[in-house]
Amino acid sequence: MKNKTILALFWSGVDKFSVVGIQIILDIVLARLLLPKDFGILAILMIFVTFSQLILDGGISNALIYNKNKNTSSDFSTAFIFNIVQGFLLYTIIFVSAPFISNFYQINLTLYLRVFAVSIIFNAFSLVYRARLSIDMNFKKQAKFSLLSILIAGSVALFLAYSGFGIWSLVALYLVQTFLNSMFFIASSKWIPEILFDFDALKRLLRYGWKLMLSAVINSAYVNLYTAIIGKVYSTRDLGIYSKSFQMSIFPVSMITVVMQRVFFPVLVGFNHDYKLLGKKNSQILRLSMFLFFPLIAFLFINSEFIVITLLTEKWMPMIMPFKVLLLASLFYPLIIINMNVFQVIGNTKLYLNIEIVNKIIGVIILFFTINKGVVAISYGILFLFFIQFLVTDIMSKIVLGVHLLHDFKFLILQLVIISILIYFQKFCTNLFVNFFYFVIYTFILFVFRKNYIIKKT
């Protein structure tokens, strides 16, 4: 089991890291070719498509993984048919609503949105196939498909961007990638869905999945609320600055977190009968994530101005400050996701949903006080929210598992103190010296505290 988990983690990492790596390179090249307003328009399109994708799944994929030893052929076929019907229904709603959305933003979005939303239908066909591979922990095949899809889609997008097609190059990137990925999943699978729909099976899957879906929808609605309001209150250029700052800070961290969650969720489910052991395993994952993420984020923060100007050119300079603030916010993102994952593992989706609702109510209040103060103030609001979310999820997960509340705080505080010192010294030293100093200090901490914080036997 241990070797299988390590292998699954490796291939899941290859899947996400290779795709994210290529995506970052594509974003850099496209950002140099296109204007911030193009990315602002893309951000508006993504509001409706990502929201629909969450409703499309309905938490059913996680339900199939959670019940991995109890699923029948009827369960898979029912989930497949349900996804297809939902996919076409959601696309129809967006198709009809597109002119009204264009009028709301006073931008001609109708054709862009109708074409972009076709990806919902493509994705509907592949969800069950992906879930089956995750149940088998076959992340190698998923990695190959994702890598091939982004390479082909990226080539199409670059050709269109160089040819002067503007926003259409961004639309094509997402659309072609989704289509190819879905086709690869279907073509490579030996499973063929039956024309069979079992309402009892659907109820059973939704009984576990609907709260997760609602929680994800609430989270997506909240995240997209920022995009929707900034796009309405400010210009598409300002929205492009915000979305690119968010994408370059929290997006890479979220992708790495997805890698860990995809692998550790089916693994941790095997320990949900023993909360004490589950608490130890989850604590190890928390510390591992801090060890992986914090150095990366610190490096990006220290070199943020150089990164933006060198990679994206000076037209993106207004994003430097919000980029730095959102990098600090991203420190807490993986810890929040890992803590929330505990409630899914133990099947307590009601608590998961309730915590999500409370967090988002706090977030809306923060947004209310920051929305008219500019993109930087909004970014500081996100930083404060993520810190509050971390405290809430960490305390609740430890109470549920019976773990001491300060169990992981020593390592967290140690990491935050080091980063704070580096940020202070950055005012007086060159980035090269600060980077070197951080490398030395972090290596020392890894050596001294490796047994206490990183490698802990259970």
DAFENTA-V832893 format. One record per pair of residues at least 24 apart in sequence whose C-alpha atoms are under 8 Angstrom apart, sorted by sequence separation. I is the first residue (numbers start at 0). J is the second residue. D is the distance in Angstrom with one decimal. If there is no record, write none. Layout:
i = {I/I}
j = {J/J}
d = {D/D}
This chain:
i = {151/152/151/56/90/300/358/55/90/148/149/299/300/148/90/148/358/55/89/90/296/358/55/148/296/87/148/86/87/296/55/86/296/145/86/144/83/86/293/354/51/85/292/354/144/83/144/252/82/83/82/410/141/79/82/79/288/289/47/288/79/79/78/285/335/324/75/285/284/321/325/328/329/332/335/339/321/324/325/328/331/335/338/342/115/118/122/129/320/324/327/328/331/334/338/341/111/114/118/121/122/125/128/281/325/329/117/121/124/125/128/281/321/325/328/332/335/339/115/321/324/328/331/335/338/111/115/118/122/125/334/118/121/125/128/281/124/60/64/44/48/52/56/60/63/64/67/40/44/48/51/55/61/64/48/52/56/60/64/44/48/63/271/244/248/271/240/243/244/247/249/264/268/240/241/244/245/248/249/252/256/260/267/268/240/244/248/249/253/241/245/249/252/253/256/260/264/244/248/252/249/79/76/80/75/76/76/77/76/77/278/73/76/77/77/286/293/297/301/73/278/285/289/73/74/77/78/277/278/14/73/77/278/286/301/14/41/275/282/289/40/74/104/136/274/275/11/14/15/18/22/33/73/74/104/274/275/10/11/14/18/21/25/29/32/37/38/41/103/133/302/7/10/13/14/17/21/32/37/41/301/7/8/11/7/11/14/18/29/134/7/10/14/25/33/301/33/241/301/298/211/214/218/237/210/214/217/221/207/210/213/217/211/63/207/210/211/214/218/221/225/229/62/210/214/217/221/62/59/62/59/62/58/61/294/57/59/60/58/59/58/59/57/58/57/58/58/57/58/57/56/57/54/53/54/53/54/53/290/50/286/287/286/50/283/49/50/283/283/283/46/280/279/46/46/276/43/42/43/43/39/40/39/42/39/42/37/39/36/37/39/40/35/36/38/39/42/65/35/36/38/39/64/35/36/37/35/36/39/65/35/38/35/38/19/19/16/15/16/15/12/15/12/11/12/11/8/11/8/11/8/7/4/4/4/31/65/31/35/30/31/27/28/27}
j = {175/176/176/82/116/326/384/82/117/175/176/326/327/176/119/177/387/85/119/120/326/388/86/179/327/119/180/119/120/329/89/120/330/180/122/180/120/123/330/391/89/123/330/392/183/123/184/292/123/124/124/452/184/123/126/124/333/334/93/334/126/127/127/334/385/375/127/337/337/374/378/381/382/385/388/392/375/378/379/382/385/389/392/396/170/173/177/184/375/379/382/383/386/389/393/396/167/170/174/177/178/181/184/337/381/385/174/178/181/182/185/338/378/382/385/389/392/396/173/379/382/386/389/393/396/170/174/177/181/184/393/178/181/185/188/341/185/126/130/111/115/119/123/127/130/131/134/108/112/116/119/123/130/133/118/122/126/130/134/115/119/134/344/318/322/345/315/318/319/322/325/340/344/317/318/321/322/325/326/329/333/337/344/345/318/322/326/328/332/321/325/329/332/333/336/340/344/325/329/333/332/192/192/196/192/193/194/195/195/196/397/193/196/197/198/407/414/418/422/195/400/407/411/196/197/200/201/400/401/138/197/201/402/410/425/139/166/400/407/414/166/200/230/262/400/401/138/141/142/145/149/160/200/201/231/401/402/138/139/142/146/149/153/157/160/165/166/169/231/261/430/136/139/142/143/146/150/161/166/170/430/137/138/141/138/142/145/149/160/265/139/142/146/157/165/433/166/374/434/434/348/351/355/374/348/352/355/359/346/349/352/356/351/204/348/351/352/355/359/362/366/370/204/352/356/359/363/205/204/207/205/208/205/208/441/205/207/208/207/208/208/209/208/209/209/210/211/211/212/212/212/213/212/212/213/215/216/216/453/216/452/453/453/219/452/219/220/453/454/455/223/457/457/226/227/457/226/226/227/230/230/235/235/238/236/239/235/237/235/236/238/239/235/236/238/239/242/265/236/237/239/240/265/237/238/239/238/239/242/268/239/242/240/243/251/254/254/254/255/255/255/258/258/258/259/259/258/261/259/262/262/262/262/263/266/310/344/311/315/311/312/310/311/311}
d = {7.9/5.1/7.5/6.6/6.2/6.5/7.9/6.1/6.8/7.6/5.6/7.7/7.8/5.1/6.7/7.7/7.9/5.9/7.7/7.1/6.3/6.1/6.2/5.5/7.5/7.9/5.7/5.9/6.1/7.7/7.8/5.0/7.0/6.2/8.0/5.9/7.2/5.5/6.4/7.9/6.5/7.8/7.1/7.5/6.2/5.3/7.4/7.3/5.3/6.2/7.2/6.7/7.9/7.9/7.7/7.1/7.0/7.8/7.6/7.4/7.6/5.9/6.9/6.3/7.9/7.8/6.8/6.8/7.7/6.8/6.0/6.7/7.9/6.7/6.6/6.3/5.0/6.1/7.5/4.3/6.1/5.1/5.7/7.3/6.0/7.7/6.5/7.0/6.6/6.2/6.7/7.6/6.4/6.6/5.9/6.6/7.7/8.0/5.6/6.4/7.5/5.0/6.2/7.7/7.3/7.9/7.4/5.5/6.7/7.8/6.8/8.0/5.7/6.5/6.1/7.8/6.2/7.4/7.8/8.0/6.9/7.4/6.3/7.3/6.0/7.5/6.4/6.1/6.3/6.3/8.0/6.9/6.2/6.7/7.4/7.6/7.9/7.0/6.7/7.7/7.8/6.3/7.8/6.7/7.0/7.9/6.1/8.0/5.9/5.9/7.2/7.0/7.7/7.2/7.9/7.8/7.2/5.5/5.5/7.3/6.9/7.9/6.4/6.0/6.4/5.4/7.1/7.7/7.7/7.4/6.9/7.3/5.2/7.0/6.9/6.3/6.9/6.0/6.7/6.8/5.7/7.2/6.5/7.1/5.4/4.6/5.0/7.8/7.3/7.2/6.6/5.2/7.5/6.9/7.5/7.6/6.6/7.3/6.6/7.1/7.6/7.2/5.0/7.2/7.2/5.6/7.1/6.4/6.1/4.7/7.5/7.8/6.7/5.9/7.8/7.3/7.2/6.5/7.2/6.6/5.7/7.9/7.3/7.1/7.4/7.1/6.9/7.5/7.6/7.4/6.6/6.5/6.4/7.4/7.3/7.6/7.3/6.4/7.0/8.0/7.6/5.6/7.3/7.5/5.2/6.9/5.2/6.5/7.4/6.6/7.6/7.3/7.2/7.3/6.0/7.4/7.5/5.2/7.0/3.7/5.7/7.4/6.7/7.1/6.7/6.9/7.6/7.1/8.0/7.6/6.7/6.0/4.9/6.0/7.1/6.5/7.6/7.3/5.3/7.5/6.5/6.9/8.0/7.7/5.8/6.6/6.3/6.5/7.0/7.4/7.5/6.3/6.8/7.8/6.3/7.7/7.9/6.6/7.5/6.9/6.4/7.4/7.1/7.6/5.9/5.1/7.4/6.5/7.6/6.6/7.3/7.2/7.4/7.1/7.2/7.9/6.8/6.0/7.0/7.7/7.8/7.7/5.6/6.0/7.4/7.5/7.5/7.5/5.8/5.9/6.4/5.5/7.1/6.7/7.9/7.2/7.9/7.9/7.6/5.3/3.9/7.8/6.2/5.8/5.8/7.6/5.6/7.7/4.7/4.8/7.5/7.8/6.6/6.6/8.0/6.6/6.9/6.2/7.6/6.6/6.5/6.2/6.2/6.2/7.9/7.6/7.0/7.0/7.7/7.2/5.6/7.8/7.0/7.4/7.4/7.6/6.8/6.8/6.7/7.2/7.4/6.5/4.8/7.6/6.1/7.3/7.8/7.5/4.9/7.9/4.9/7.6/7.6/4.2/7.8/3.8/6.6/7.1/5.1/7.7/4.9/7.6/6.8/7.8/7.4/7.1/8.0/5.5/7.0/7.1/4.8/7.4/6.3/7.4/6.9/7.3/7.8/6.4/7.2/6.9/7.4/6.4/5.7/5.5/8.0/7.9/7.2/7.6/6.9/7.2/5.8/6.4/7.0/7.9/7.3/7.9/7.9/5.6/7.6/6.0/6.7/6.2/7.9/6.0}
